[in-house]
Amino acid sequence: MKLLGIEDARLRKEWISASEGNRFAQTVRDFTDVIQKLGRNPLVKRETAA
């Protein structure tokens, strides 16, 4: 990730069983919060005003 210029926090791996729906939902909410705090993906080209 670092070689690509992406923060390590933008990748998360979790093992969650199919029977753990609540845990899955909470994990997604938590990770979404982390990504929103990090801001825009550094690899996305910024659009310029025309």
N, C-alpha and C positions, 0 to 999 in steps of 0.2 A: 504494500500500500504506500509506504513512504517513497519508494522509487517512482511511483506514479504521481506523487504529490498530493496524496489523499490522506487525511487524518485517520489514524487507527480507529478512532471512535465511530467512523462511518461504516464500519463492518462489525456485525455482532452475530455470533453463532450460539444457538441455544438448542438443547434437546428437550422437546416437549412432546409428551405422549398425546395421541389423538383423544384420550379421555380427559385431558387437562384444558378444557376450553377456556375457563376463567384465567388460568395462568397464561395461556397464549394471548388472550386479549390484553392482559396487563402488561405483558412483555412488549407487545406492539405499541401500546400507549407510551410506555417508558422510552422505548427506542425512538418513537416519533418526537418526543420532547427533546431528546438529545440531538437529533438531526436538526430540529428547528433552531435550537440554540447555537449550533455550529454555523448555520446560515447556508448560503448558496454553495453548491458544489464547485470547487475550484477548477474543475475540468470543463465546466460548461462555459462556452463562449458567451460573453455578454453582448446583448444586442445593442447596436448603436442607433441613435435617432436618425431618421432619414431626412 
